[in-house]
Amino acid sequence: MASRPTLIFLAFAAGAAIFALAPELSTTTQRIVGISPQNKPAASAKSAVPEVSGLLAISDEQIKLAQIELAQVGPATIAKRLVVPGSIVPNADLIAHVSVKLSGTVAELRKNIGDDVAKDEVIAVLESREVADAKSEYLAARLTNDLAQDLANRDKTLWDGRAIPEQQYLRSRNAAAQSGMKVNIARQKLMALGLADNEIAALPEASEARLRRQDVRASISGRVVERKVELGTAVGRDNLETELFVIVDLSRVWVDLSVASSDLPLIKEGQLVKISARGLSEKTTGKIVFVSPLVDKDTRTARVVAEIQNADRTWRPGSFVTAAIALSERIVSVVAPATAVQKVEGGPVVFVRTKEGFEKRDVVLGQKEDQAIEVVSGLRSGETIAATNTFSLKAELSKPKDED
């Protein structure tokens, strides 16, 4: 059995161990048992490394899985804009009404509503006694003129040789001049009826059936939006239909805008306009081509017209759109996507790409335009940032640190 001094020593050691493991005990108590605070065990290596706020370690694979898109920031143009409603209308300079200039009946219709046509393409054929008479008159005048010119040339040769009197030569020369004038008159009549130069030149070799037919050609390239006649329809004068087709070229269209009279001093021809429409992802930029000097007395607005390119026919006439007119523009050093900005602790931040992942960066923002925003300070041109799905980075940053 252990001696009394030995038991006392073991009890004292056990009590000292308990006090050392109980941090809530006072320093005085620890000193009573002979344990100094300076004698506490050193912290682990993990807890000795300080946590750096704002750094997120994330690999390229994790970025891809999180669908975070990266973007490089740099200089861009930021504009102050006036937003107004508008509608798409055809360009008035690119509308053609195809009409006939003679009386006749529709023998052929080669184009229908919705068909594309090229300039000078034959889109219909008419049969007309009027055009047959005009062509016959031209051919007869041409034949008479050929004979008169031959006689005038022969008489000139004979008169030069003093074989005929001058009076005879003068008569033949006068007849040739009159016949030439009649040919020109007949030619002008055909051109007034719609015949082109190449069609008139081909008349001497044309068949008899072709003489009573008249081709109707498209005056512009575009699309047929109206067809007003059917086969066999009588057209022409005497209260008959004269318009056959309406063709519209939609490669360029107008945007009709309504601008309040108070804003008119800010609007000038040549200003750029951004066009967008609800339900349409595409956007385009046009230019103001007309500012009306008149103000509607009821709405107190004025008509402003912008022109936009429409080669793919995305912008359909009749559609309602929103137009943002650039009132002033300036180039700024750093512009970032608006989706890249998050609010952390009440202030705007962006996440800058680093070798290890992302670094939270406090920024000062400036003017915003659409989905772009000026960064006044906090970013340098050329840095790469997270542009989309940045909320996931904010959520990761806000997670509480695991306790050791």
KAWOUR-V813237 format. One record per pair of residues at least 12 apart in sequence whose ideal C-beta (glycine too) atoms are under 6 Angstrom apart, sorted by sequence separation. I is the first residue (numbers start at 1). GAP is how many residues later the second one is. If there is no record, write none. Layout:
# KAWOUR-V813237
I GAP
I GAP
This chain:
# KAWOUR-V813237
111 12
363 12
364 12
110 13
156 13
272 13
273 13
291 13
349 13
350 13
364 13
19 14
155 14
364 14
20 15
109 15
228 15
229 15
272 15
290 15
347 15
348 15
363 15
289 16
362 16
363 16
16 17
108 17
155 17
271 17
348 17
361 17
107 18
227 18
288 18
289 18
269 19
107 20
152 20
226 20
255 20
286 20
151 21
152 21
224 21
225 21
286 21
104 22
105 22
269 22
286 22
104 23
224 23
225 23
104 24
152 24
267 24
284 24
222 25
223 25
102 26
222 26
103 27
148 27
149 27
220 27
222 27
102 28
148 28
102 29
218 29
220 29
148 31
352 31
353 31
282 32
273 33
275 33
338 33
352 33
145 34
261 34
144 35
145 35
338 35
350 35
351 35
358 35
267 37
335 37
336 37
145 38
264 38
261 39
335 39
336 39
351 39
141 41
142 41
260 41
334 41
141 42
277 42
332 42
351 42
258 43
259 43
277 44
141 45
259 45
334 45
340 45
275 46
276 46
257 47
334 47
340 47
138 48
275 48
333 48
342 48
137 49
339 49
273 50
274 50
337 50
340 50
254 51
255 51
138 52
273 52
342 52
254 53
271 54
272 54
134 55
252 55
271 55
134 56
252 57
253 57
134 59
250 60
251 60
266 61
131 62
253 62
250 63
257 66
135 68
135 76
132 79
132 80
131 83
127 85
127 86
128 86
125 88
126 88
125 90
102 91
101 92
124 92
101 93
122 93
123 93
122 95
123 95
120 97
121 97
119 99
117 101
119 101
119 102
118 103
116 107
115 109
113 111
111 113
113 114
124 120
96 123
106 123
96 124
106 125
105 127
106 127
105 129
104 132
103 133
102 134
103 134
100 135
100 136
100 142
99 143
99 144
97 146
98 146
98 147
97 149
96 151
95 153
94 155
90 158
91 161
91 162
91 163
88 165
89 165
89 167
86 169
87 169
86 170
86 171
84 173
84 175
82 181
88 227
90 227
89 228
88 229
88 231
87 233
86 235
86 237
84 239
83 241
81 243
82 243
81 244
81 245
82 245
79 247
80 247
80 248
79 250
77 252
77 254
78 254
75 256
75 258
76 259
73 261
73 263
71 266
78 289
79 290
78 291
78 296
57 299
58 299
57 300
56 301
56 302
55 304
54 305
54 306
73 306
74 307
73 310
72 312
70 314
71 316
68 318
69 318
69 319
68 321
67 322
66 323
66 326
56 340
47 357
